[in-house]
Structures are given as C-alpha cells and as structure tokens.
C-alpha cells in the first residue's frame, strides 16, 4: 500500500459511517474497473470545496432552488 493511500484510508476512518460507506463504494468501483475519465486538478478542487460546503450545511435555500427552476422555466 502506498503512503498516500494509507493516509487516505486513515482519514476516511475518522469520517461518519455514511461518508465511510461512500468512500468504500468509490474505492470498490475504482478497483473493479478502469476509470473512464479522470478529474482535472480544478475539478478535484471544486469537489473538495463542495464537500466542505456540505459538511458545514451550506445548501441552497428553498427560495434559491425555486428561483433557479423559474429561471429555466422548469
């Protein structure tokens, strides 16, 4: 096992159970198949930012969601 993978697994062990399951599913999927794509460094940064927002509970309000639906006539 590489040092980076070992560090990642240790970090996942400290997450809540639902996040551990999510990480486990991702690892199993990666191990079972060749990735069809890979994220750019920018996309990885965006994903980390989004997860941090979710961890803080920063979600769109119902009004924000309704405004977006209305904007696109959905």
KAZI-V406032 format. One record per residue. N is the residue number from 1. RES is the residue in one small letter. PHI is phi in whole degrees, 0 to 359 (none if undefined). D_CENTER is the distance of its C-alpha to the mean C-alpha in whole Angstrom. Layout:
N;RES;PHI;D_CENTER + N;RES;PHI;D_CENTER
This chain:
1;x;none;23 + 2;x;285;22 + 3;x;298;22 + 4;x;295;18 + 5;x;297;17 + 6;x;300;19 + 7;x;295;18 + 8;x;296;14 + 9;x;295;15 + 10;x;297;17 + 11;x;295;14 + 12;x;293;12 + 13;x;301;16 + 14;x;270;16 + 15;x;278;13 + 16;x;298;14 + 17;x;304;15 + 18;x;294;12 + 19;x;288;9 + 20;x;298;12 + 21;x;298;12 + 22;x;299;9 + 23;x;295;9 + 24;x;297;12 + 25;x;299;12 + 26;x;297;10 + 27;x;298;13 + 28;x;296;15 + 29;x;296;14 + 30;x;296;14 + 31;x;288;18 + 32;x;277;19 + 33;x;212;19 + 34;x;281;19 + 35;x;301;16 + 36;x;275;18 + 37;x;203;16 + 38;x;224;14 + 39;x;281;12 + 40;x;283;14 + 41;x;301;14 + 42;x;295;14 + 43;x;294;11 + 44;x;298;9 + 45;x;298;10 + 46;x;298;9 + 47;x;295;6 + 48;x;299;7 + 49;x;298;9 + 50;x;297;7 + 51;x;295;6 + 52;x;296;9 + 53;x;300;11 + 54;x;297;9 + 55;x;298;11 + 56;x;277;14 + 57;x;83;14 + 58;x;278;14 + 59;x;242;14 + 60;x;294;17 + 61;x;286;20 + 62;x;300;22 + 63;x;294;24 + 64;x;298;22 + 65;x;295;21 + 66;x;299;24 + 67;x;298;25 + 68;x;294;22 + 69;x;301;24 + 70;x;294;27 + 71;x;300;27 + 72;x;258;26 + 73;x;53;29 + 74;x;254;26
